[in-house]
């Protein structure tokens, strides 16, 4: 893994969620601009849907009294092609406005396989959370966020709504040499914002991390951050999702050295 605060070389944005795509895309492009690294837009075209359409028993329920009909492989292919072209156009426009070096690819495999194959320790993968609590617990989104946190990359969790796009950047740290402090400091220098370090214990629960952020102060006022940076813990993304949803800020989750060593048997 690259060492030091500038460890990242690429931001990877999954483009399979149309309703949440615009906000996640803008924040991903802005982070790529701050870090001066490449932005990769990856349209996830799950081939399992096309395989399902080829099975004789597969049916779809059409609205407005259309009833049940066999899945049409041609219609599904055209829909996916239209979706990928639309995503590529939006992606190029957003990256162009922020003058970010970008690239677009189509991954024709499930998210877990694509993430495992493509993502590296020098990547940040962006996951846009649905605004609806009901959609956040769907199997499709659960699989997506689990695949992201099982990959080698850092993960940027973007909430469905963002409270603000300016303000201090917070390092939620468990030790004075926590990697989150160095990464947050690097972002602070690029963004011209203030750095706030919020200290929590190594065994702090997700709820205790939330309370620490709620109790923190900046210039004598309640903390109103634009981004939280933290090392990954054993909760496998639950804390990041909780913080992102409750505080309405993106959360950048780094792989902690201790957890990485434990997972690798070292």
Secondary structure per residue as TSV (DSSP state, phi and psi in degrees):
chain	resnum	aa	ss	phi	psi
A	1	X	-	360.0	137.5
A	2	X	-	-59.6	142.0
A	3	X	-	-101.1	168.1
A	4	X	S	85.0	173.7
A	5	X	S	-65.0	-32.4
A	6	X	-	-96.3	70.3
A	7	X	-	-90.6	-13.4
A	8	X	-	-96.3	145.5
A	9	X	-	-120.3	-16.4
A	10	X	E	-157.0	143.7
A	11	X	E	-111.0	128.9
A	12	X	E	-111.7	122.3
A	13	X	E	-114.0	116.1
A	14	X	E	-75.7	133.4
A	15	X	-	-116.2	41.6
A	16	X	-	-99.8	-0.4
A	17	X	-	-117.8	91.2
A	18	X	H	-58.2	-41.7
A	19	X	H	-71.0	-30.7
A	20	X	H	-99.0	0.7
A	21	X	H	-67.2	-40.6
A	22	X	H	-63.6	-48.5
A	23	X	H	-64.7	-48.0
A	24	X	H	-60.7	-38.0
A	25	X	H	-64.5	-44.9
A	26	X	H	-65.0	-42.1
A	27	X	H	-69.6	-37.4
A	28	X	H	-64.4	-43.1
A	29	X	H	-64.7	-38.8
A	30	X	H	-65.9	-40.3
A	31	X	H	-66.7	-39.3
A	32	X	H	-61.9	-38.0
A	33	X	H	-65.7	-44.1
A	34	X	H	-63.2	-40.0
A	35	X	H	-87.8	-9.6
A	36	X	T	57.8	51.3
A	37	X	-	-131.2	171.1
A	38	X	E	-74.0	145.5
A	39	X	E	-111.4	119.7
A	40	X	E	-106.7	118.7
A	41	X	E	-92.0	122.7
A	42	X	E	-119.9	109.9
A	43	X	E	-83.4	119.9
A	44	X	E	-92.0	103.3
A	45	X	-	-102.2	96.5
A	46	X	-	-72.6	109.5
A	47	X	H	-68.1	-15.0
A	48	X	H	-64.1	-28.5
A	49	X	H	-67.5	-41.3
A	50	X	H	-68.4	-36.0
A	51	X	H	-63.6	-38.5
A	52	X	H	-64.3	-39.6
A	53	X	H	-62.8	-26.0
A	54	X	T	-80.2	-5.8
A	55	X	S	-88.9	136.7
A	56	X	T	-64.5	-26.1
A	57	X	T	-85.9	-9.5
A	58	X	-	-71.4	133.2
A	59	X	E	-135.1	154.8
A	60	X	E	-125.3	145.8
A	61	X	E	-97.0	113.8
A	62	X	E	-87.9	143.3
A	63	X	T	-71.8	172.6
A	64	X	T	58.1	42.4
A	65	X	T	75.3	16.5
A	66	X	T	-69.9	-20.4
A	67	X	E	74.8	-170.9
A	68	X	E	-87.9	136.8
A	69	X	E	-139.8	152.3
A	70	X	E	-60.3	146.2
A	71	X	-	-67.4	133.4
A	72	X	-	-98.2	112.1
A	73	X	H	-62.5	-37.6
A	74	X	H	-64.3	-45.3
A	75	X	H	-62.0	-41.7
A	76	X	H	-64.9	-41.2
A	77	X	H	-63.8	-41.6
A	78	X	H	-66.7	-37.7
A	79	X	H	-64.8	-43.6
A	80	X	H	-65.6	-38.2
A	81	X	H	-65.5	-42.8
A	82	X	H	-62.6	-42.7
A	83	X	H	-63.7	-41.2
A	84	X	H	-67.9	-39.0
A	85	X	H	-66.8	-40.2
A	86	X	H	-63.0	-43.5
A	87	X	H	-63.4	-41.8
A	88	X	H	-63.8	-40.9
A	89	X	H	-64.4	-47.4
A	90	X	H	-62.0	-40.6
A	91	X	H	-62.1	-46.7
A	92	X	H	-65.1	-39.1
A	93	X	H	-64.8	-44.0
A	94	X	H	-65.8	-47.5
A	95	X	H	-62.9	-36.9
A	96	X	H	-65.0	-40.3
A	97	X	H	-61.8	-36.2
A	98	X	T	-94.8	3.0
A	99	X	T	54.9	51.7
A	100	X	-	-105.6	136.6
A	101	X	-	-68.6	122.4
A	102	X	E	-135.3	163.3
A	103	X	E	-149.2	147.2
A	104	X	E	-124.1	134.6
A	105	X	E	-137.5	156.0
A	106	X	E	-111.1	124.9
A	107	X	E	-104.2	112.5
A	108	X	-	-96.6	66.1
A	109	X	S	-164.0	163.4
A	110	X	-	-58.0	155.5
A	111	X	H	-56.7	-43.3
A	112	X	H	-60.5	-43.4
A	113	X	H	-68.5	-41.1
A	114	X	H	-63.8	-44.7
A	115	X	H	-64.5	-42.7
A	116	X	H	-64.4	-34.9
A	117	X	H	-80.0	-42.3
A	118	X	H	-95.8	-30.9
A	119	X	-	-83.0	141.7
A	120	X	-	-124.3	169.9
A	121	X	T	-66.9	-18.2
A	122	X	T	-91.8	9.9
A	123	X	E	-102.0	155.7
A	124	X	E	-118.3	120.7
A	125	X	E	-99.1	133.1
A	126	X	E	-101.2	127.7
A	127	X	E	-119.0	115.0
A	128	X	E	-87.5	117.9
A	129	X	-	-80.3	141.4
A	130	X	-	-62.2	147.4
A	131	X	S	-69.4	-30.1
A	132	X	S	-83.3	133.1
A	133	X	H	-62.5	-34.8
A	134	X	H	-63.8	-40.0
A	135	X	H	-71.6	-27.5
A	136	X	H	-68.2	-19.6
A	137	X	T	-104.2	8.4
A	138	X	S	-68.7	155.8
A	139	X	H	-63.4	-37.3
A	140	X	H	-61.8	-47.4
A	141	X	H	-71.6	-36.3
A	142	X	H	-59.5	-44.7
A	143	X	H	-62.1	-39.5
A	144	X	H	-64.4	-48.9
A	145	X	H	-71.8	-32.5
A	146	X	H	-64.7	-40.5
A	147	X	H	-63.1	-39.5
A	148	X	H	-62.8	-45.8
A	149	X	H	-76.6	-15.9
A	150	X	H	-88.7	-9.1
A	151	X	S	-78.7	176.2
A	152	X	S	-81.5	-8.7
A	153	X	S	-87.1	162.1
A	154	X	E	-73.0	158.6
A	155	X	E	-125.3	128.7
A	156	X	E	-104.7	112.2
A	157	X	E	-93.4	119.2
A	158	X	E	-107.5	123.1
A	159	X	-	-71.7	166.7
A	160	X	S	-65.3	-27.8
A	161	X	S	-134.4	141.7
A	162	X	-	-113.7	131.7
A	163	X	S	-70.3	-40.0
A	164	X	-	-160.7	158.8
A	165	X	S	-114.1	9.2
A	166	X	S	-137.4	163.8
A	167	X	S	126.2	177.5
A	168	X	-	-64.8	156.0
A	169	X	E	-105.7	129.5
A	170	X	E	-104.8	131.4
A	171	X	E	-100.8	113.7
A	172	X	E	-91.4	98.1
A	173	X	E	-114.1	149.5
A	174	X	S	-105.3	-6.0
A	175	X	S	-157.9	159.1
A	176	X	T	-61.0	-26.7
A	177	X	T	-102.9	21.6
A	178	X	-	-57.9	136.0
A	179	X	H	-60.7	-25.9
A	180	X	H	-62.5	-30.2
A	181	X	H	-69.0	-44.6
A	182	X	H	-65.2	-42.8
A	183	X	H	-67.6	-43.3
A	184	X	H	-63.4	-38.4
A	185	X	H	-64.0	-38.3
A	186	X	H	-64.0	-41.8
A	187	X	H	-66.7	-37.5
A	188	X	H	-61.0	-43.9
A	189	X	H	-62.8	-39.2
A	190	X	H	-73.3	-36.2
A	191	X	H	-90.2	-14.7
A	192	X	T	70.8	31.1
A	193	X	-	-107.0	-178.9
A	194	X	-	-95.1	151.0
A	195	X	E	-100.9	130.6
A	196	X	E	-123.3	124.1
A	197	X	E	-102.1	120.8
A	198	X	E	-108.8	115.9
A	199	X	E	-89.6	131.9
A	200	X	-	-131.8	159.6
A	201	X	-	-73.5	156.6
A	202	X	T	-63.4	-25.6
A	203	X	T	-103.3	15.8
A	204	X	-	-61.2	138.0
A	205	X	-	-77.1	168.1
A	206	X	H	-59.8	-40.5
A	207	X	H	-66.2	-36.9
A	208	X	H	-67.4	-35.0
A	209	X	H	-64.9	-39.9
A	210	X	H	-63.2	-42.7
A	211	X	H	-65.4	-38.3
A	212	X	H	-62.0	-40.7
A	213	X	H	-68.2	-40.5
A	214	X	H	-66.0	-31.9
A	215	X	H	-85.0	-14.8
A	216	X	-	-67.9	151.8
A	217	X	E	-127.2	149.7
A	218	X	E	-137.0	119.3
A	219	X	T	55.1	39.2
A	220	X	T	78.3	3.5
A	221	X	E	-118.6	160.8
A	222	X	E	-56.4	142.7
A	223	X	-	-65.6	130.1
A	224	X	-	-130.0	82.8
A	225	X	-	-86.5	161.5
A	226	X	S	-100.0	-19.7
A	227	X	E	-159.7	141.6
A	228	X	E	-115.3	132.6
A	229	X	E	-115.7	130.5
A	230	X	E	-149.7	155.4
A	231	X	E	-82.3	148.6
A	232	X	-	-70.8	136.2
A	233	X	-	-114.0	-169.2
A	234	X	T	-73.5	-12.3
A	235	X	T	-75.9	-4.2
A	236	X	T	56.9	45.5
A	237	X	T	97.8	-11.3
A	238	X	H	-61.3	-44.4
A	239	X	H	-61.8	-41.9
A	240	X	H	-62.7	-44.8
A	241	X	H	-63.5	-40.0
A	242	X	H	-64.3	-47.7
A	243	X	H	-63.4	-45.2
A	244	X	H	-60.4	-44.0
A	245	X	H	-72.1	-43.7
A	246	X	H	-75.3	-39.4
A	247	X	H	-98.9	-6.7
A	248	X	T	55.6	51.0
A	249	X	-	-137.0	150.3
A	250	X	E	-66.5	148.0
A	251	X	E	-126.1	120.2
A	252	X	E	-96.6	116.8
A	253	X	E	-107.3	118.0
A	254	X	E	-93.6	156.3
A	255	X	-	-79.7	120.4
A	256	X	-	-74.1	144.9
A	257	X	H	-62.2	-39.1
A	258	X	H	-65.7	-43.7
A	259	X	H	-68.4	-40.2
A	260	X	H	-61.0	-43.7
A	261	X	H	-64.5	-40.6
A	262	X	H	-64.5	-42.4
A	263	X	H	-66.9	-28.1
A	264	X	T	-95.5	4.8
A	265	X	T	78.4	19.7
A	266	X	-	-119.3	360.0
